[in-house]
């Protein structure tokens, strides 16, 4: 990632990621070396300091001093997708709020919640302004778009944790579920019901790493069962009802027959349910469908939706505890949580001829 610009017309401002690449070490090693951490060898520290001087890198002392003061408050930042109604937050994240609020209360922290845009300076608005001691990030979609901002948070020493994909290249720490295993199990379940032509509704690229991991699990389950991965049976979609409707229509219009759908989220699956009904396809008689998340509406739609359940109660607890470790300067690591298949009436065995 290239250095950040101080203004639209100014030269790129070097970051600790630039130093790390030059020095052949990790970004956390650079941060510790520049702080004079005794765990860093003198040779590495001198090399990092030399490269920092050569690049003209400067530590933001003001931000560092402000972070030494505490507000006993944690901020949750939701991210708005401008393509849809910004007031409609994904119910999956709403179900996590109670757990996060309870975990904060038990540890003596207040909680503030805000919706954000990519252009906002989250560090200045929250941690450096002392409105919050740390930040929990929920709900952003395009990883490649947001990764630059996350690198900036890491570079500036902001205490934050994100719920989503747990990737080695992901800036900062993440808590998330085992998306690959969930995708594999959901598809394997459909195969066990005799379904042989299974569509996948959800984006399958590095831009959306959680959905991509679910897609890879889907592909491997098909291959392990000796079934083909049919390109025409995959339609990109993000987690929104209109996206599920559009993706389902795309697969239907593609003309390839299918007898099951694995949707990368419950919202996509629920959107697809309406389209299947409009097309005269009965669920589960003609098409079995599995979603992902187990949001509250999943059990209320007709028919109730089979889905992969993410444990939002546990996720909230782990998010808060991980963030507090970072705020205390303790060792913390990314966490991958298991997910569980919840079988409801949207799945049924294929009819034998």
Secondary structure, DSSP 8 states (H G I E B T S, - for coil): ---EESSSSS-EE--HHHHHHHHTS-HHHHHHHHTT-TTS-HHHHHHHHHHHHHHT----HHHHHHHTS--SEEEEEEE--TTS-TT---HHHHHHHHHHHHHHHHTT-EEEEEEE-TTS-HIIIIITTTS-SEEEEE----HHHHHHHHHHHHHTT--EEEES---TTSSSEEEEE-HHHHHHHHHHHHHHTT--SEEEES--SGGGHHHHHHHHHHHHHHHHTT----GGGEE---SSHHHHHHHHHHHHHHT---SEEEESSHHHHHHHHHHHHHTT--TTTT-EEEEEE--GGGGTSSS--EEEEE-HHHHHHHHHHHHHHHHHT-----EEE-EEEE--TT-------
